[in-house]
Amino acid sequence: KLLMNGMTLDDPSSVSGTFEAFYSNLNTYDIKRVEVLKGGAGVLYGSDAQAGAINLITVRPEQGIFADMALEGGAYNTFREGITLNGASETTGAVAAVSRFDTSGMHRHSNADNTNVLLSGEYVVVPDRLTINPIIRIIDAHNDLDTNPTLDSSGGLITNLPTDKNNV
């Protein structure tokens, strides 16, 4: 079972009911820690977690005002950027995080870009009894994958071609 901040992420349109597409495009910049419950310990999150559970815990508001920024670059025009703004008082707090990943890949037709936005808050209604934690996550990912090489009618090799249907 896969969770984020203790909440199950189910996709009612999926046959298996899971969010595989969500997790495959998730940038980990705003993930603070990962909890892995093996075997029967996963039942803490419900009867459908008998084999175990993975819970991704996002950045939470912290007392004071903080900012964090990261920049990374690599081969094949690969770049990763992220910025987080975090602030809280004793009863309220908010986190805004934006991260992006871009690469032109190893081939001229294999590009990918991925932007993740996290907006989360915290409001303490009754100390140590009731806290409201709204969270909004937006993922905008585009992967331009090549077609498989094929042969033309004379037996010549047709290399990978860009196609609109490969943009997911």
C-alpha positions in Angstrom: 0.0 0.0 0.0 1.3 3.4 -0.9 0.5 6.5 1.2 1.4 10.2 1.5 1.3 11.7 5.0 -0.7 8.7 6.2 -3.4 9.1 3.6 -4.0 6.4 1.0 -3.8 7.6 -2.6 -6.3 5.5 -4.5 -7.2 6.1 -8.2 -10.8 5.0 -8.8 -10.2 4.9 -12.5 -7.3 2.4 -12.2 -8.1 -1.4 -12.3 -5.6 -1.9 -9.4 -6.8 1.2 -7.6 -3.3 2.6 -7.1 -1.5 5.8 -8.2 1.4 4.3 -10.2 1.5 7.2 -12.6 1.6 9.6 -9.7 4.5 8.0 -8.0 6.5 7.6 -11.2 6.5 11.4 -11.8 6.9 12.4 -8.1 10.0 14.6 -7.4 11.4 13.8 -4.0 12.6 17.3 -3.2 9.8 18.0 -0.7 9.8 14.5 0.8 11.2 14.7 4.4 11.3 11.0 5.1 10.0 7.6 4.0 8.4 5.1 6.4 8.5 1.5 5.3 6.3 -1.0 7.2 7.1 -4.6 6.3 4.7 -7.5 6.4 1.8 -7.4 8.9 3.0 -4.1 10.4 1.4 -2.4 7.4 -2.1 -3.4 8.7 -1.8 -0.2 10.8 -2.9 1.5 7.5 -5.8 -0.9 6.7 -6.6 -4.4 5.8 -5.3 -3.9 2.2 -1.8 -3.3 3.6 -1.2 -6.9 4.8 1.9 -7.2 2.7 3.3 -3.9 4.0 3.0 -0.1 3.4 5.2 2.7 2.2 4.3 6.2 3.6 5.9 9.3 2.1 6.1 12.1 4.6 6.3 15.6 3.1 7.9 18.7 4.6 5.8 20.1 7.5 5.6 23.8 8.7 8.3 24.6 11.2 8.4 27.5 13.8 10.0 30.6 12.2 10.5 31.5 8.6 12.8 29.4 6.4 13.7 29.2 2.7 15.6 26.4 0.9 16.9 26.3 -2.6 18.7 23.6 -4.6 20.3 23.6 -8.1 21.8 20.6 -9.9 23.1 20.0 -13.4 24.5 17.1 -15.3 25.1 15.4 -18.7 22.6 15.5 -21.5 21.3 18.9 -20.5 19.9 17.5 -17.2 18.8 20.0 -14.6 17.0 19.8 -11.3 15.8 22.8 -9.4 13.9 23.3 -6.2 12.7 26.0 -3.8 10.9 25.7 -0.5 9.3 28.5 1.6 8.4 27.4 5.1 7.0 29.3 8.1 4.9 28.8 11.2 3.7 30.3 14.4 2.4 28.4 17.4 -1.0 27.7 15.8 -0.6 28.1 12.0 1.9 27.3 9.4 2.4 26.9 5.7 4.8 25.3 3.2 5.2 26.0 -0.5 7.6 23.9 -2.5 8.3 23.8 -6.2 10.7 21.4 -7.9 11.5 20.8 -11.5 13.5 18.2 -13.5 14.5 18.6 -17.2 16.6 16.5 -19.5 17.1 16.2 -23.2 18.1 12.6 -22.7 20.6 10.6 -24.6 18.8 11.0 -28.0 17.4 14.1 -29.7 13.9 12.7 -29.5 13.9 11.7 -25.8 13.0 14.7 -23.7 11.4 14.8 -20.3 10.3 17.6 -18.0 8.6 17.3 -14.7 7.3 20.0 -12.3 5.9 19.3 -8.8 4.2 21.8 -6.6 3.4 21.2 -2.9 1.2 23.6 -0.9 0.5 22.5 2.6 -0.7 24.1 5.8 -1.3 23.4 9.4 -3.8 24.9 11.8 -4.0 23.9 15.4 -7.6 24.0 16.5 -7.1 22.4 19.9 -3.5 21.9 21.1 -2.5 18.2 21.2 -6.1 17.2 20.2 -7.1 18.6 16.8 -4.9 19.9 14.0 -6.0 20.5 10.4 -3.4 19.8 7.7 -4.6 20.6 4.2 -2.3 19.6 1.3 -2.4 20.2 -2.4 0.0 18.5 -4.8 0.2 19.3 -8.5 2.3 17.3 -10.9 2.9 18.3 -14.5 5.1 15.8 -16.3 5.8 15.3 -20.0 7.9 12.4 -21.4 8.7 12.3 -25.1 9.7 8.8 -25.8 11.1 7.5 -29.0 9.4 4.9 -31.2 11.1 1.5 -31.7 13.4 1.2 -34.7 11.7 -0.6 -37.6 12.5 -1.7 -41.1 11.1 -0.1 -44.3 9.8 -2.0 -47.3 13.3 -2.4 -48.8 14.8 -3.7 -45.5 16.5 -0.5 -44.5 16.5 0.6 -40.9 14.2 3.4 -39.8 15.6 5.0 -36.7 13.6 6.3 -33.8 11.1 8.9 -34.8 9.4 11.6 -32.7 5.6 11.1 -32.4 2.9 13.0 -30.7 1.4 9.9 -29.1 4.6 9.2 -27.2 4.1 12.5 -25.2 2.5 11.4 -21.9 
